[in-house]
Amino acid sequence: MRKTKIRQYAFTVSMGLVLCGTAYGEDWKAAGYFGWLGVGKAYEIEKGHLYWVGEFSGAFANDKGKGSLFDQSGWKCPGFNDVDTNNKK
């Protein structure tokens, strides 16, 4: 009985993969415009050396238009920047 259930499950999964088709990497590439804004606070570690901590947020518009991958999606990401003008880093 258990072997029959395993065979049925394997058959169902196999048919699902066959019927769904294949996804190619090119189908998942998103090219477009991302408008963003960074908001946070800068800390002066020493003269000419700043450390910024905050977040970046914005919206993405895909070049392929409405209904395409990530079109009109909103993004919010934590961020930091270490700016050392003394050592040009």
N, C-alpha and C positions, 0 to 999 in steps of 0.2 A: 504494500500500500504506500509506503513512504517513497519508494523508488518511482512510483507512478506520479506522485505529487511533484517530485524533483524534475522529472521529465516534462511534465506539463508546464512548470515554471520556466524551465530552460527554453521550451518551444515558444512560449508567450514572449519572453524577452527577445529571442532571436527574430521572431516575426515583427516585433515592434521596431527593432533596429533596421530590418530590411525595408519596412514600409515607410519609415521616417526619412530615409535617404541619407545622404552624406553631407556634412557641413565642412566647408573649406575655410582655411584661415583668412582668405580674402573676403569672405562674407562678414567677418567680424572686425574688419578694419574701419575705424571711424575717422574721417577727415572732415574738418570744419573749423569753426571759429569758437574760441573760448574767451569770453570776457570775464575778468576776475578782479577782485578787490582784496587787498591784504589789510587786516586790522589787527593791531596788537600794541605791544609796549617795548620800547628800546631801553636797554640798560647799559650805562657806560661803565665798562670794566676798568678801563684806564683811558687817558687822553688818546683819541684816535682809534679806540677799540670798542665797538658796540656789539651787543648781543640782543637780537630781536626775537620775541616770542609772540605768537598770535595765531591767526587762522586766515586761510584764503577761501573765498567763496565766490561763486559765479554761476553762469549758465553756459551751456554748450549748444551750438546750432550746427547740425550735420549738413555738409554740402549736398548730400543726396535728397534732402528735403523731408517733408512730413512723413512720419511712420518709419524712418530709418533709425539705425542703431544710435542710441543716446541723444537723439534730436530733442531739443527743448528740455534737456535734463538739468537739474540743479546740482551743484557740488559744494561740499564744505569739507575742508581738510585742515588739520593742524599744521603749523609750520614754524620754522625757526631759521634765523640767519646769523652767522658769526662774521662780522665785518671788521677786519683789522687793517686799517689804512697805513699803519706804521710799517707793517711787513708786506703790504700790497697783497693781502689774502682776503 
